[in-house]
Amino acid sequence: MSFTTDGWTSRTGEPYISLTAHYLDGKFNLKCWTLAIRSFEEAHTGPNIAIKLQKILLEWGLQNVKISFTTDNARNIVAAVKSVPDWDRVPCFIHTLQLGKLFVLLY
C-alpha cells in the first residue's frame, strides 16, 4: 500500500493535512481513497506531522501494513517519514523535476 500526504493553508488561513491511500485490487485496478483531511493547528514540524499521520493510520487499522509515502521534497515531510523506522519514502518525480527546471531557469 502506498500513501500520499500534503499539507496546505486555506485562503482563510486554516491549516490542513491530508492522507490518501493507493493500492491495486485483485484485478490490478488502481484504487485511491482519501482517508483524511484534517485541521492541523500544530507547528508543521516533522515530528508533529508523523504523529498526525500515525493517528490517522491507527484509526483505519493500517498501522501494521508496510507503509510507503510518495511526498514532495519539503524538509518537514521528509523528516516526518524518516522519523518512523517502518516507513519508506519515494520522492515525487514531478516535484523533483520541477525543482530541476527551476534550477535551470535560475542559472
C-alpha positions in Angstrom: 0.0 0.0 0.0 1.3 3.4 -0.9 0.3 6.8 0.6 0.4 10.4 -0.4 0.1 13.3 2.0 0.1 17.0 1.7 -0.3 20.0 4.0 -1.6 23.4 3.0 -3.2 26.5 4.3 -6.6 27.6 3.1 -7.3 31.1 1.7 -8.7 32.0 5.1 -5.5 30.9 6.9 -6.7 27.5 8.2 -4.0 24.8 8.1 -4.8 21.2 6.8 -3.2 17.9 6.2 -4.5 15.0 4.0 -3.7 11.4 3.7 -4.6 9.3 0.6 -4.1 5.5 0.2 -3.3 3.9 -3.1 -3.3 0.2 -3.9 -4.1 -2.4 -6.6 -7.1 -4.6 -6.1 -7.3 -8.3 -7.0 -7.7 -7.4 -10.7 -4.8 -4.9 -10.7 -7.1 -1.9 -10.8 -5.7 1.1 -9.1 -7.8 2.2 -6.2 -7.3 5.5 -4.3 -9.1 6.5 -1.1 -8.8 9.8 0.7 -8.5 8.6 4.3 -8.5 12.0 6.0 -8.4 15.7 5.5 -7.8 17.2 9.0 -7.2 20.5 10.5 -3.6 20.8 11.5 -3.1 23.6 14.1 0.2 22.3 15.4 3.5 23.6 14.1 4.3 21.9 10.8 7.4 20.1 12.1 8.5 16.6 11.1 7.6 15.0 14.5 4.1 16.7 14.6 3.4 15.5 11.0 4.5 12.0 11.8 2.2 11.9 14.9 -0.8 13.1 13.0 -0.3 10.6 10.2 0.2 7.7 12.7 -3.1 8.6 14.4 -4.9 8.5 11.0 -3.3 5.2 10.1 -4.3 3.8 13.5 -7.9 5.0 13.1 -8.0 3.0 9.8 -6.3 -0.1 11.3 -3.3 0.4 8.9 -0.5 0.8 11.5 0.8 -2.7 10.8 0.9 -2.7 7.0 4.1 -1.9 5.1 4.0 1.9 4.7 5.5 3.8 1.7 4.9 7.5 1.2 5.3 9.5 -2.0 5.9 13.1 -1.0 7.2 16.4 -2.2 10.7 17.4 -1.1 9.7 19.7 1.8 12.1 19.2 4.7 9.3 18.7 7.3 7.5 15.9 5.4 10.9 14.2 4.6 11.8 14.4 8.3 8.3 13.1 9.3 8.6 10.0 7.1 12.2 9.3 8.0 11.4 9.6 11.8 9.3 6.4 11.7 11.5 3.3 11.3 9.0 1.2 9.3 8.1 3.9 6.8 9.7 4.3 3.4 9.7 7.5 1.3 9.6 7.8 -2.5 10.2 11.4 -3.8 7.5 12.7 -6.1 9.0 12.7 -9.6 7.1 15.8 -10.8 8.1 17.8 -7.7 11.7 16.8 -8.2 11.6 17.6 -11.9 10.1 21.0 -11.2 12.9 21.8 -8.8 15.4 20.9 -11.5 13.6 23.1 -14.1 13.6 26.0 -11.6 17.3 25.5 -11.0 18.0 25.5 -14.8 15.9 28.7 -15.2 17.7 30.5 -12.5 21.2 29.6 -13.8 
